[in-house]
Amino acid sequence: MSLLPDLFGQFPQPGRVEWIGVRPQREGRLVSVREVRAIAGAGLQGDHYAGGANGKRHLTLIQHEHLAVVARLLALRDNTPTVLPVDPALVRRNVVISGLNLLALKNKRFRLGATLLEFTEPCQPCSAHGMSRGWSARGTNKALRGHGGICARILEGGPIRIGDELVALDAPS
């Protein structure tokens, strides 16, 4: 018989990086990149948070599967019944991951390519930045509740590339 902590420690598969974005200036639009360097204790190279980010938010991640949920909740359509995809840059997260429940990383360290990260907190939508304008006037803040992804601290830097795997590790001691 498995103990609950053992069950929580098991993942059916690694996650996969689908999209990466950095924001060169505060409140600016995210710029899509194929690769970025994570800097230990700081953030992502080329992102305005790098060097000035608080210790809990060196980078942010969101589940690829949740982008479809957000699109449905917002009823993003082009005059047809077809739901349009959400541009990852609009949700203002740095990395989009598919195939893994990011909230299951709570209290864990994980590898994203060569980079070692640590879950710090869920990433709730914020009304204080650029997401609170434009398309979010239609309820984006509410649609992202519970689908906003996670924040992580960079413990060991390195490159993060499209296609890299996210592999969960044991909880920190």
LINPEDA-V807332 format. One line per field, one symbol per residue. ss: DSSP state (h for helix, s for strand, l for the rest). psi: psi as a letter, one per 30 degrees, with the letter a starting at -180 (. if undefined). Layout:
ss=???
psi=???
//
This chain:
ss=lllhhhhhllllllssssssssllllllllssslssssslllssllllllllllllllssssshhhhhhhhhhhllslllllsllllhhhhlllsssslllhhhhlllssssllsssssssslllllllhhhlhhhhhlhhhhhlllllssssssslsssslllsssslllll
psi=kkleeeeffkkflllkkfkkkljflkglkkkklfklkkjkgdakkfkffkffklffhelkklkeffeeeeeeefhjlhglfkkklkkffffhlekkklgkjeffgkglllkjbfkklkkelljlkkgfaffglbfffggeeeefkfgfalklkjekllkklkflkjkkalkk.
//
